[in-house]
Amino acid sequence: RGVVRELTERTAEQLRRMGLGARIVVLKVRDAHFEQLTRQRALRQMTELADPLRRTAESLLDDLLAAPTAPWAGRQIRLLGVRVGGLAPLARQLE
């Protein structure tokens, strides 16, 4: 979870710097045997904030590790990655 938090904070910072928002969060996991799974989930609304990105990535990780047929049981994770998709410029409404 600490790695997911760090990755999503860095990703959110990059989105803010570029003035972009993301609509899709992708989690990539590779184990010590180099078996890899990728899962993604669409957000309800576009964001550049770390918290919604982190919650979604953690949920994907929880789903992956809790699956009854999870090949990850007892294996060490070699690579954990978070990326975003569905990028677009953020439109802000002025008050």
C-alpha positions in Angstrom: 0.0 0.0 0.0 2.9 2.3 0.7 4.2 1.8 -2.9 0.7 2.4 -4.3 0.5 5.7 -2.3 3.9 6.9 -3.6 3.1 6.0 -7.2 -0.3 7.7 -7.2 1.1 10.8 -5.5 3.8 11.1 -8.2 1.3 10.4 -11.0 -1.1 13.1 -9.6 1.8 15.6 -9.4 2.6 14.9 -13.1 -1.0 15.3 -14.1 -1.3 18.7 -12.3 2.0 19.9 -13.9 0.6 19.1 -17.3 -2.9 20.4 -16.6 -4.5 17.1 -17.3 -7.0 14.9 -15.7 -7.3 11.1 -15.9 -10.4 8.9 -16.2 -8.8 5.4 -16.0 -6.5 3.9 -13.4 -4.4 0.9 -14.4 -2.6 -1.4 -11.9 0.2 -3.7 -13.1 1.6 -6.5 -11.0 4.4 -8.8 -11.8 5.5 -11.6 -9.5 8.9 -13.2 -8.9 8.2 -15.7 -11.7 7.6 -12.8 -14.1 3.9 -13.6 -14.4 2.1 -10.4 -14.9 -1.5 -9.2 -14.5 -3.0 -5.8 -15.4 -6.3 -4.5 -14.2 -8.0 -1.2 -14.9 -11.0 0.7 -13.6 -12.8 3.8 -14.9 -13.4 6.7 -12.5 -16.7 8.4 -12.2 -15.2 11.7 -13.1 -11.9 12.9 -14.4 -9.3 13.9 -11.7 -5.8 15.0 -11.1 -6.0 14.3 -7.3 -3.9 11.6 -5.6 -6.6 10.4 -3.3 -9.1 9.1 -5.8 -6.3 7.6 -7.8 -4.9 5.9 -4.7 -8.2 4.5 -3.6 -8.9 3.0 -7.0 -5.4 1.5 -7.3 -5.7 0.0 -3.8 -9.1 -1.4 -4.6 -7.7 -3.0 -7.8 -4.8 -4.5 -5.7 -7.2 -5.8 -3.1 -9.4 -7.4 -5.7 -6.4 -9.0 -7.4 -5.0 -10.4 -4.1 -8.3 -11.6 -2.7 -9.5 -13.5 -5.8 -10.1 -17.2 -4.9 -7.9 -18.3 -7.8 -5.2 -15.7 -7.1 -1.9 -17.0 -8.5 -0.3 -14.4 -6.2 -0.9 -16.3 -2.9 2.5 -16.8 -1.2 4.4 -15.2 -4.0 6.5 -12.0 -3.8 5.6 -9.1 -5.9 8.5 -8.1 -8.1 6.9 -5.1 -9.9 4.0 -2.9 -9.0 3.0 -0.1 -11.4 0.2 2.5 -11.5 -0.6 4.4 -14.7 -3.5 6.5 -15.8 -5.4 6.8 -19.1 -8.3 8.7 -20.6 -6.3 11.9 -20.3 -7.8 15.2 -21.2 -7.2 18.9 -20.2 -8.9 19.8 -17.0 -11.7 22.3 -17.4 -12.3 24.4 -14.3 -15.5 26.4 -13.7 -14.9 29.8 -12.3 -17.0 30.9 -9.3 
